Amino acid sequence: MSNNGITPIEQYVIDAVREKRIEKGLSQRELAYLLDLSPSFIGDIESPKSIAKYNLNHINKLAEILECSPRDFLPEKFINAKV
């Protein structure tokens, strides 16, 4: 686990969502609105200083919004949590 409390798999998901969000041309605020969450929510998740993270319900809704599979936010193989 990193010093901000985010595990490597959680960071992978955050990075994958950020990449897809940018690819689709959505701001953090726009994505939060589409998820029906507070405007600062995505900013908190994408901030390396925050412990905020996506849950499975978020992942499912993100896949719908970003027109992809929930699998697109996960690695093909496990991520070794040992650092």
TITORMI-945308 format. One line per field, with one value per residue: x, y, z of N, C-alpha, C, O in turn; residue number from 0; residue in three letters. Coordinates in nm, 4 decimals. Each point is the difference from the previous one (the first is absolute). Example, Ala and Ser with C-alpha at 12.3 -4.5 7.8 and 13.67 -1.06 7.14 Angstrom:
# TITORMI-945308
n.x: (1.3190,-0.1386);
n.y: (-0.5690,0.1069);
n.z: (0.7800,-0.1385);
ca.x: (-0.0890,0.0820);
ca.y: (0.1190,0.1190);
ca.z: (0.0000,0.0060);
c.x: (0.0900,-0.0770);
c.y: (0.1200,0.1090);
c.z: (0.0000,0.0730);
o.x: (0.1036,0.0509);
o.y: (-0.0019,0.1108);
o.z: (0.0665,0.0169);
n: (0,1);
res: (ALA,SER);
//
This chain:
# TITORMI-945308
n.x: (0.0849,-0.1396,0.1642,-0.0435,0.1447,0.1373,-0.1855,0.1535,-0.0787,0.0376,0.2047,0.0269,-0.0911,0.1084,0.1729,-0.0536,-0.0390,0.1698,0.1123,-0.0941,0.0535,0.2050,0.0307,-0.0856,0.2108,0.0482,-0.1546,0.1659,0.0462,0.1232,0.2231,0.1181,0.0459,0.1723,0.1765,-0.0311,0.1761,0.0712,-0.0735,-0.0556,-0.2131,-0.0981,-0.0999,-0.2046,-0.1765,-0.0826,-0.1341,0.1851,-0.1048,-0.0862,-0.1474,-0.0278,-0.2015,0.1038,-0.2155,-0.0489,-0.0706,0.1569,0.0986,-0.1281,-0.0073,0.1650,-0.0292,-0.1327,0.0658,0.1205,-0.2086,-0.0413,0.1926,-0.1647,-0.0678,-0.1571,-0.1564,-0.0476,0.1191,0.1595,0.1651,0.0255,-0.1134,0.2017,-0.1102,0.0915,0.0230);
n.y: (-0.1183,0.0936,0.1379,-0.0459,-0.1711,0.1135,-0.1254,-0.1622,-0.1544,0.0328,-0.0503,-0.2176,-0.0823,0.0283,-0.1371,-0.1975,0.0005,-0.0020,-0.1924,-0.1497,0.0243,-0.0625,-0.2158,-0.0370,0.0299,-0.1843,0.1599,0.1024,0.2115,0.0302,-0.0238,0.1708,0.1630,-0.0282,0.0808,0.2012,0.0895,-0.0406,0.2112,0.0151,-0.0551,0.0923,0.1965,-0.0149,-0.0369,0.1740,0.0510,0.0939,0.1965,-0.0512,0.0221,0.2125,-0.0921,-0.0898,0.0553,-0.1763,0.0748,0.0497,-0.1640,-0.0774,0.1081,-0.0533,-0.1957,0.0089,0.0690,-0.1483,-0.0511,-0.0600,-0.1024,-0.1097,-0.1470,0.1240,-0.0661,-0.1712,-0.0290,0.0173,0.1380,-0.2013,0.1021,-0.0086,-0.1310,-0.1839,0.1049);
n.z: (0.0000,-0.1472,-0.0652,-0.2136,0.0181,-0.1335,-0.0159,0.0259,0.1398,0.2185,0.0768,0.0474,0.1893,0.1939,0.0389,0.0938,0.2211,0.1462,0.0297,0.1385,0.2169,0.0690,0.0516,0.2048,0.0759,0.1189,0.0273,0.1095,-0.0566,-0.1846,0.0208,0.0803,-0.1465,-0.1409,0.1128,-0.0981,-0.1093,0.2079,0.0001,0.2155,-0.0379,-0.1785,0.0363,0.0919,-0.1304,-0.1130,0.1714,-0.0855,-0.0226,-0.1999,0.1675,-0.0682,0.0389,-0.1786,-0.0377,0.1262,0.1969,0.1546,0.1198,0.1661,0.1967,0.1427,0.1043,0.1808,0.2026,0.1195,0.0665,0.2137,-0.0372,0.1049,-0.1549,-0.1023,0.1459,-0.1385,0.1884,-0.1580,0.0631,0.0960,0.1636,-0.0943,0.1427,-0.0849,0.1983);
ca.x: (-0.0849,0.0794,-0.0125,-0.1288,-0.1041,-0.0546,0.0741,0.0370,-0.1149,-0.0864,0.0658,-0.0143,-0.1376,-0.0081,0.0734,-0.0732,-0.1185,0.0482,0.0392,-0.1222,-0.0722,0.0693,-0.0203,-0.1368,-0.0128,-0.0809,0.0687,-0.0333,-0.1329,-0.1013,-0.0130,-0.0679,-0.1408,-0.0584,-0.0065,-0.0885,0.0837,0.0422,0.0980,0.1381,0.0246,0.0997,0.1259,0.0513,0.0483,0.1191,0.1071,0.0865,-0.0016,-0.1285,-0.0226,-0.1251,0.0145,-0.1236,-0.0507,-0.0486,-0.1140,0.0581,0.0628,-0.1076,-0.0571,0.1043,0.0023,-0.1156,0.0242,0.1164,-0.0290,0.0991,-0.0269,0.0653,0.1304,0.0990,0.0620,0.0759,0.1122,-0.0223,0.0532,0.0040,0.1073,0.0657,-0.0183,0.1248,0.0877);
ca.y: (0.1183,0.1232,0.0804,0.0694,-0.0969,-0.0581,-0.1188,0.0030,-0.0285,0.1179,0.1027,-0.0419,0.0339,0.1467,0.0428,-0.0460,0.0854,0.1333,-0.0089,-0.0126,0.1268,0.0980,-0.0464,0.0368,0.1451,0.0419,0.0575,-0.0656,0.0504,-0.0617,-0.1408,-0.0048,0.0284,-0.1188,-0.1037,0.0533,0.0167,0.1387,0.0440,-0.0221,-0.1430,-0.0536,0.0658,-0.0676,-0.1328,0.0111,0.0653,-0.0962,0.0267,-0.0434,-0.1444,-0.0295,-0.0971,-0.0488,-0.1304,-0.0783,0.0691,0.1071,-0.0619,-0.0401,0.1224,0.0583,-0.0754,0.0456,0.1388,0.0078,-0.0920,-0.1065,-0.1079,0.0171,-0.0663,0.0943,0.0710,-0.0976,-0.0599,-0.1364,-0.0915,0.0571,0.0940,-0.0371,0.1074,0.0198,0.1041);
ca.z: (0.0000,-0.0058,0.1218,0.0060,0.0310,-0.1231,-0.0410,-0.1416,-0.0867,0.0031,-0.0810,-0.1388,-0.0400,-0.0063,-0.1196,-0.1186,-0.0140,-0.0404,-0.1410,-0.0811,0.0140,-0.0845,-0.1381,-0.0376,0.0055,0.1144,0.1155,0.1263,0.0399,-0.0859,0.0362,0.1297,-0.0266,-0.0627,0.1035,0.1033,0.1181,0.0201,-0.1001,0.0429,0.0218,-0.0930,0.0371,0.1195,-0.0383,-0.0844,0.0756,0.0685,0.1443,0.0542,0.0090,-0.0696,-0.1086,-0.0603,0.0420,-0.1138,-0.0606,-0.0817,-0.1175,-0.0907,-0.0575,-0.0851,-0.1253,-0.0775,-0.0414,-0.0889,-0.1106,-0.0025,0.0943,0.1301,-0.0088,-0.0530,0.1113,0.0776,-0.0727,-0.0489,0.1009,0.1330,0.0308,0.1240,0.0983,0.0746,-0.0547);
c.x: (0.0889,-0.0245,-0.1295,-0.1154,-0.0644,0.0877,0.0360,-0.1182,-0.0963,0.0587,-0.0115,-0.1385,-0.0149,0.0669,-0.0739,-0.1238,0.0414,0.0330,-0.1229,-0.0804,0.0589,-0.0194,-0.1377,-0.0255,-0.0859,0.0876,-0.0367,-0.1404,-0.1109,-0.0225,-0.0712,-0.1506,-0.0686,-0.0126,-0.0954,0.0721,0.0433,0.1090,0.1457,0.0370,0.1100,0.1362,0.0627,0.0582,0.1312,0.1170,0.0857,0.0011,-0.1256,-0.0085,-0.1315,0.0263,-0.1366,-0.0422,-0.0556,-0.1209,0.0471,0.0555,-0.1056,-0.0599,0.1006,0.0059,-0.1165,0.0259,0.1099,-0.0063,0.1087,-0.0443,0.0623,0.1393,0.1091,0.0725,0.0860,0.1154,-0.0348,0.0458,0.0032,0.1184,0.0566,-0.0067,0.1271,0.0840,0.1295);
c.y: (0.1238,0.0817,0.0800,-0.0959,-0.0638,-0.1187,0.0090,-0.0277,0.1187,0.1123,-0.0326,0.0403,0.1508,0.0515,-0.0388,0.0858,0.1395,0.0009,-0.0044,0.1302,0.1058,-0.0348,0.0409,0.1504,0.0517,0.0609,-0.0812,0.0385,-0.0657,-0.1459,-0.0145,0.0244,-0.1231,-0.1172,0.0381,0.0086,0.1458,0.0373,-0.0276,-0.1481,-0.0560,0.0614,-0.0647,-0.1369,0.0107,0.0691,-0.1045,0.0182,-0.0533,-0.1519,-0.0403,-0.0971,-0.0404,-0.1311,-0.0716,0.0638,0.1151,-0.0587,-0.0383,0.1217,0.0696,-0.0701,0.0418,0.1393,0.0083,-0.1011,-0.1067,-0.1100,0.0335,-0.0635,0.0936,0.0770,-0.0912,-0.0568,-0.1408,-0.1036,0.0702,0.0966,-0.0406,0.1168,0.0263,0.1041,0.0073);
c.z: (0.0000,0.1265,0.0066,0.0254,-0.1215,-0.0393,-0.1479,-0.0939,-0.0021,-0.0850,-0.1474,-0.0521,-0.0151,-0.1271,-0.1282,-0.0244,-0.0469,-0.1493,-0.0915,0.0054,-0.0925,-0.1476,-0.0518,0.0086,0.1134,0.1089,0.1237,0.0437,-0.0828,0.0369,0.1344,-0.0179,-0.0587,0.0976,0.1132,0.1345,0.0118,-0.1005,0.0383,0.0100,-0.0900,0.0291,0.1222,-0.0368,-0.0775,0.0702,0.0716,0.1520,0.0678,0.0069,-0.0681,-0.1146,-0.0523,0.0653,-0.1223,-0.0673,-0.0880,-0.1302,-0.1028,-0.0703,-0.0918,-0.1350,-0.0900,-0.0583,-0.1054,-0.1148,-0.0166,0.0959,0.1351,0.0014,-0.0509,0.1095,0.0870,-0.0819,-0.0460,0.1007,0.1346,0.0141,0.1347,0.0971,0.0802,-0.0703,0.0748);
o.x: (0.1013,-0.0870,-0.0317,-0.1156,-0.0921,0.1223,-0.0583,-0.0097,-0.0565,-0.0735,-0.0174,-0.0124,-0.0574,-0.0552,-0.0043,-0.0310,-0.0642,-0.0397,-0.0045,-0.0577,-0.0727,-0.0222,-0.0149,-0.1094,-0.0577,0.1078,-0.0930,-0.0778,-0.1027,-0.1136,-0.0851,-0.0817,-0.1094,-0.0882,-0.0236,-0.0535,-0.0165,0.0787,0.0846,0.1165,0.0912,0.1019,0.1215,0.1074,0.0919,0.1108,-0.0534,0.0503,-0.0096,0.0660,-0.0394,0.1051,-0.1028,0.0841,0.0011,-0.0147,-0.0547,-0.0241,0.0186,-0.0206,-0.0378,0.0162,0.0162,-0.0208,-0.0126,0.0953,0.0617,-0.1097,0.1038,0.0878,0.1181,0.1032,0.0568,-0.0099,-0.0888,-0.0597,-0.0107,0.0997,-0.0732,0.0498,0.0070,0.0229,0.0856);
o.y: (0.0048,-0.0327,0.0547,0.0423,-0.0803,0.0119,0.0808,0.0632,0.0320,0.0690,0.0899,0.0546,0.0472,0.0855,0.0776,0.0341,0.0570,0.0908,0.0689,0.0409,0.0713,0.0881,0.0339,0.0466,0.1082,-0.0512,-0.0806,-0.0846,-0.0404,-0.0471,-0.0876,-0.0677,-0.0362,-0.0846,-0.0791,-0.0383,0.0776,-0.0857,-0.0182,-0.0331,-0.0666,-0.0688,-0.0188,-0.0367,-0.0787,0.0034,-0.0866,-0.0864,0.0030,-0.0707,-0.1165,0.0046,0.0259,-0.0784,0.0559,-0.0103,0.0229,0.0535,0.0215,-0.0023,0.0531,0.0648,0.0124,0.0227,0.0730,-0.0159,-0.0138,0.0057,0.0659,0.0444,-0.0210,0.0622,0.0439,-0.0092,-0.0645,-0.1071,0.1224,-0.0102,-0.0120,0.1088,0.0988,-0.0073,0.0822);
o.z: (0.0697,0.0808,0.1057,0.0017,0.0149,-0.0081,-0.0724,-0.1052,-0.1046,-0.0707,-0.0822,-0.1096,-0.0981,-0.0692,-0.0955,-0.1142,-0.0883,-0.0731,-0.1018,-0.1008,-0.0692,-0.0830,-0.1174,-0.0322,-0.0104,0.0304,-0.0028,0.0441,0.0545,0.0050,0.0154,0.0624,0.0433,-0.0144,0.0914,0.1040,-0.0942,-0.0403,-0.0875,0.0221,0.0490,-0.0056,0.0057,0.0477,0.0228,-0.0536,0.0694,0.0718,0.1227,-0.0761,0.0050,-0.0639,0.0627,0.0438,-0.1097,-0.1218,-0.1079,-0.1082,-0.1198,-0.1214,-0.1044,-0.1034,-0.1214,-0.1192,-0.0983,-0.0764,-0.1056,0.0556,0.0047,0.0740,0.0279,-0.0253,0.1000,-0.1223,0.0558,0.0107,0.0083,-0.0715,0.0982,-0.0293,0.0730,-0.1208,-0.0327);
n: (0,1,2,3,4,5,6,7,8,9,10,11,12,13,14,15,16,17,18,19,20,21,22,23,24,25,26,27,28,29,30,31,32,33,34,35,36,37,38,39,40,41,42,43,44,45,46,47,48,49,50,51,52,53,54,55,56,57,58,59,60,61,62,63,64,65,66,67,68,69,70,71,72,73,74,75,76,77,78,79,80,81,82);
res: (MET,SER,ASN,ASN,GLY,ILE,THR,PRO,ILE,GLU,GLN,TYR,VAL,ILE,ASP,ALA,VAL,ARG,GLU,LYS,ARG,ILE,GLU,LYS,GLY,LEU,SER,GLN,ARG,GLU,LEU,ALA,TYR,LEU,LEU,ASP,LEU,SER,PRO,SER,PHE,ILE,GLY,ASP,ILE,GLU,SER,PRO,LYS,SER,ILE,ALA,LYS,TYR,ASN,LEU,ASN,HIS,ILE,ASN,LYS,LEU,ALA,GLU,ILE,LEU,GLU,CYS,SER,PRO,ARG,ASP,PHE,LEU,PRO,GLU,LYS,PHE,ILE,ASN,ALA,LYS,VAL);
//
